[in-house]
Amino acid sequence: MVAGPVLAGCGAGGGAGRPLQLWHLFSGADGEKFLSMLDAARSRDPGLTVVDVCLEWGAAYYTKLAMATAGDEPPDLAVMHMSRLGGYAPSGLLQPFDPDLLARNGVSAATSTEALWSSATVDDHVYAIPLDTHPFVAFYNLDLAERAGLLGTDGRMPSIRSAEQFVEVNRKLAEVTGNIGCAFGFVNDKAQAWRLFWGLYNQTGGPYRFETGTAAEWDVDAAASVIAFVAGAMDDTVMSTTLDYDAGVSAFSAGRAGMTLSGEWEMPSFAEALPRLAGSPMPTMFGRAATYADSHAFVLPSRSDVDPERLARSQQLATELVKEGLTWAEGGHVPGYEPLTRTPAYRSMTLQSSYAAAAESVVLDPPLWFAGGGSDFQDRMSSRLIEGFVGRTDPLATSAAMLDDITAMLAVDNPL
């Protein structure tokens, strides 16, 4: 979830032979961690040679990856948001991983959560190996929570288990801050409103049916109840109607809110700003645990001139990198290689491990060719939801308009 300028050849390994090419999205602090993970993989295998190409994340990255693959000049290995898999695997743009090779290198369904592994699997073939999951979670300022009388005898924030409790907790926090209880930045944002809605809708247990060439369906009443709840909470006491993404981050970091709903990728900046910071999975407000999330995952772009040895080395590289997930977790991400979350080293990361359970109940975007991180789909859904959240459109009308938009997108064939 980082952005930056396009950088070609951010790092390279030595050794003989043509190096593997790896495309990724990681710049800044995440980029530094990723390069150190590559170095660790090289140190275990001096014969491994890799050139990594760092590209700005977003729609342009996925267009570039699709065009390079269609032109038969793809990288050997690439990072992709798992939520984008539905537009690539069914179109023949990706090769599946070899399950036997993965197993020999210690990676299988048993080393991932069921939610992530099932998302990586299309028509019984595994097309992605998750490096992480990055869920939407809750963070708390424990100093403010203590002043509000919210902490338990163990000094921790009790779990929020209903919409009513969420409102009650944040009214108490607002009394202390003199501002709002929960900072949630969403105005003019292309994804935030959708992230919140889709996680909460899945908490209701509401079904959905999105199939190409048919009218989109979901539980209209359940969707409207989520929109109505958020709109009701945006009373400028529990939550604000005016915060954009940066203002939401700023409000929580500066102590003008005691809680925030955010991607875990903001953890490093929050930890730097707040000496007593706590985290938890997304509060369960509609009956069952569900958390919006995505996953950075490794994929194998298709090519006509498959070199079995390079293909095997690419898959081995992916398995080596996911095992470096403790380094990746320093940035707040939950390791996709699940055994790491049970290690003493990970458990000593008390903040990260406090929300790691979210990985068991993650929900990604619907597996549609037009959905996923950085997509126009998320932008269009968020635009509708912003109108509903701030009360400019009725919850039922908002839900209906979203379904109309999805139906229109389902009428268009995948151009890839």
ZIGI-V969061 format. One record per residue. N is the residue number from 0. RES is the residue in one letter. PHI is phi as a letter, one per 20 degrees, with the letter a starting at -180 (* if undefined). BURIAL is + if it has 16 or more other C-alpha atoms within 10 Angstrom, else -. Layout:
BEGIN
N;RES;PHI;BURIAL / N;RES;PHI;BURIAL
END
This chain:
BEGIN
0;M;*;+ / 1;V;c;- / 2;A;c;- / 3;G;a;- / 4;P;f;- / 5;V;f;- / 6;L;c;- / 7;A;e;- / 8;G;m;- / 9;C;f;- / 10;G;a;- / 11;A;b;+ / 12;G;e;+ / 13;G;e;- / 14;G;o;- / 15;A;e;- / 16;G;n;- / 17;R;f;- / 18;P;f;+ / 19;L;f;+ / 20;Q;d;+ / 21;L;c;+ / 22;W;e;+ / 23;H;b;+ / 24;L;d;+ / 25;F;d;+ / 26;S;c;+ / 27;G;m;- / 28;A;f;- / 29;D;f;+ / 30;G;f;+ / 31;E;f;- / 32;K;f;+ / 33;F;f;+ / 34;L;f;+ / 35;S;f;- / 36;M;f;+ / 37;L;f;+ / 38;D;f;+ / 39;A;f;- / 40;A;f;+ / 41;R;f;+ / 42;S;f;- / 43;R;e;- / 44;D;b;- / 45;P;g;- / 46;G;e;- / 47;L;f;+ / 48;T;c;+ / 49;V;c;+ / 50;V;d;+ / 51;D;d;+ / 52;V;d;+ / 53;C;e;+ / 54;L;c;+ / 55;E;f;+ / 56;W;f;+ / 57;G;p;+ / 58;A;g;- / 59;A;f;- / 60;Y;f;+ / 61;Y;f;+ / 62;T;f;- / 63;K;f;- / 64;L;f;+ / 65;A;f;+ / 66;M;f;- / 67;A;f;+ / 68;T;f;+ / 69;A;f;+ / 70;G;e;- / 71;D;m;- / 72;E;c;- / 73;P;e;+ / 74;P;f;+ / 75;D;f;+ / 76;L;b;+ / 77;A;b;+ / 78;V;e;+ / 79;M;b;+ / 80;H;f;+ / 81;M;g;+ / 82;S;f;+ / 83;R;e;+ / 84;L;f;+ / 85;G;f;+ / 86;G;e;+ / 87;Y;d;+ / 88;A;f;+ / 89;P;f;- / 90;S;e;- / 91;G;m;- / 92;L;e;+ / 93;L;c;+ / 94;Q;e;+ / 95;P;f;+ / 96;F;f;+ / 97;D;e;- / 98;P;f;- / 99;D;f;- / 100;L;f;- / 101;L;g;+ / 102;A;f;- / 103;R;f;- / 104;N;d;- / 105;G;n;- / 106;V;c;+ / 107;S;a;+ / 108;A;g;+ / 109;A;f;- / 110;T;d;- / 111;S;c;+ / 112;T;f;+ / 113;E;g;- / 114;A;f;- / 115;L;f;+ / 116;W;f;+ / 117;S;f;- / 118;S;f;+ / 119;A;e;+ / 120;T;d;+ / 121;V;c;+ / 122;D;l;- / 123;D;m;- / 124;H;d;- / 125;V;e;+ / 126;Y;d;+ / 127;A;b;+ / 128;I;d;+ / 129;P;f;+ / 130;L;f;+ / 131;D;b;+ / 132;T;c;+ / 133;H;c;+ / 134;P;e;+ / 135;F;f;+ / 136;V;c;+ / 137;A;d;+ / 138;F;c;+ / 139;Y;c;+ / 140;N;e;+ / 141;L;f;+ / 142;D;f;- / 143;L;f;+ / 144;A;f;+ / 145;E;f;+ / 146;R;f;- / 147;A;e;+ / 148;G;m;- / 149;L;e;+ / 150;L;f;+ / 151;G;f;- / 152;T;f;- / 153;D;e;- / 154;G;m;- / 155;R;d;- / 156;M;f;+ / 157;P;f;- / 158;S;f;- / 159;I;e;+ / 160;R;c;+ / 161;S;b;- / 162;A;f;+ / 163;E;f;- / 164;Q;f;- / 165;F;g;+ / 166;V;f;+ / 167;E;f;- / 168;V;g;+ / 169;N;f;+ / 170;R;f;+ / 171;K;f;+ / 172;L;f;+ / 173;A;f;+ / 174;E;f;+ / 175;V;e;+ / 176;T;f;+ / 177;G;m;- / 178;N;c;+ / 179;I;c;+ / 180;G;e;+ / 181;C;d;+ / 182;A;e;+ / 183;F;c;+ / 184;G;e;+ / 185;F;b;+ / 186;V;f;+ / 187;N;m;+ / 188;D;e;+ / 189;K;e;+ / 190;A;b;+ / 191;Q;g;+ / 192;A;f;+ / 193;W;f;+ / 194;R;g;+ / 195;L;f;+ / 196;F;f;+ / 197;W;f;+ / 198;G;f;+ / 199;L;f;+ / 200;Y;f;+ / 201;N;f;+ / 202;Q;f;+ / 203;T;f;+ / 204;G;m;- / 205;G;f;- / 206;P;e;- / 207;Y;b;- / 208;R;c;- / 209;F;c;+ / 210;E;c;- / 211;T;g;+ / 212;G;n;- / 213;T;c;- / 214;A;f;+ / 215;A;f;+ / 216;E;c;+ / 217;W;b;+ / 218;D;f;+ / 219;V;f;+ / 220;D;f;- / 221;A;f;+ / 222;A;f;+ / 223;A;f;+ / 224;S;f;+ / 225;V;f;+ / 226;I;f;+ / 227;A;f;+ / 228;F;f;+ / 229;V;f;+ / 230;A;f;+ / 231;G;f;+ / 232;A;f;+ / 233;M;e;+ / 234;D;d;- / 235;D;m;- / 236;T;c;+ / 237;V;f;+ / 238;M;c;+ / 239;S;e;+ / 240;T;e;+ / 241;T;d;- / 242;L;e;+ / 243;D;e;+ / 244;Y;g;+ / 245;D;f;- / 246;A;f;+ / 247;G;f;+ / 248;V;f;+ / 249;S;f;+ / 250;A;f;+ / 251;F;f;+ / 252;S;f;+ / 253;A;e;- / 254;G;n;+ / 255;R;e;+ / 256;A;b;+ / 257;G;e;+ / 258;M;b;+ / 259;T;b;+ / 260;L;d;+ / 261;S;b;+ / 262;G;f;+ / 263;E;f;+ / 264;W;f;+ / 265;E;e;- / 266;M;g;+ / 267;P;g;- / 268;S;f;- / 269;F;f;+ / 270;A;f;+ / 271;E;f;- / 272;A;e;- / 273;L;c;+ / 274;P;f;- / 275;R;c;- / 276;L;d;+ / 277;A;c;+ / 278;G;c;+ / 279;S;b;+ / 280;P;g;+ / 281;M;g;+ / 282;P;g;+ / 283;T;e;+ / 284;M;d;+ / 285;F;c;+ / 286;G;o;- / 287;R;b;+ / 288;A;f;+ / 289;A;a;+ / 290;T;c;+ / 291;Y;f;+ / 292;A;b;+ / 293;D;c;+ / 294;S;b;+ / 295;H;f;+ / 296;A;c;+ / 297;F;e;+ / 298;V;c;+ / 299;L;d;+ / 300;P;g;+ / 301;S;f;+ / 302;R;b;+ / 303;S;f;- / 304;D;e;- / 305;V;f;- / 306;D;e;- / 307;P;g;- / 308;E;f;- / 309;R;f;- / 310;L;f;+ / 311;A;f;- / 312;R;f;+ / 313;S;f;+ / 314;Q;f;+ / 315;Q;f;+ / 316;L;g;+ / 317;A;g;+ / 318;T;f;+ / 319;E;f;+ / 320;L;f;+ / 321;V;f;+ / 322;K;f;+ / 323;E;e;+ / 324;G;f;+ / 325;L;f;+ / 326;T;f;+ / 327;W;f;+ / 328;A;f;+ / 329;E;g;+ / 330;G;e;+ / 331;G;o;+ / 332;H;f;+ / 333;V;e;+ / 334;P;g;+ / 335;G;f;+ / 336;Y;e;+ / 337;E;g;+ / 338;P;g;- / 339;L;f;+ / 340;T;f;+ / 341;R;d;- / 342;T;e;- / 343;P;g;- / 344;A;f;- / 345;Y;f;+ / 346;R;f;- / 347;S;f;- / 348;M;e;- / 349;T;f;- / 350;L;f;+ / 351;Q;f;+ / 352;S;f;+ / 353;S;f;- / 354;Y;d;+ / 355;A;f;+ / 356;A;f;- / 357;A;g;+ / 358;A;f;+ / 359;E;f;- / 360;S;c;+ / 361;V;f;+ / 362;V;c;+ / 363;L;e;+ / 364;D;g;+ / 365;P;g;+ / 366;P;f;+ / 367;L;d;+ / 368;W;f;+ / 369;F;e;+ / 370;A;e;+ / 371;G;o;+ / 372;G;g;+ / 373;G;m;+ / 374;S;e;+ / 375;D;f;- / 376;F;g;+ / 377;Q;f;+ / 378;D;f;+ / 379;R;f;+ / 380;M;f;+ / 381;S;f;+ / 382;S;f;+ / 383;R;f;+ / 384;L;f;+ / 385;I;g;+ / 386;E;f;+ / 387;G;f;+ / 388;F;f;+ / 389;V;e;+ / 390;G;n;+ / 391;R;f;- / 392;T;c;+ / 393;D;f;+ / 394;P;g;+ / 395;L;f;+ / 396;A;f;- / 397;T;f;+ / 398;S;g;+ / 399;A;f;+ / 400;A;f;+ / 401;M;f;+ / 402;L;f;+ / 403;D;f;- / 404;D;f;+ / 405;I;f;+ / 406;T;g;+ / 407;A;f;- / 408;M;f;+ / 409;L;f;+ / 410;A;e;- / 411;V;d;- / 412;D;f;- / 413;N;f;+ / 414;P;f;- / 415;L;f;-
END
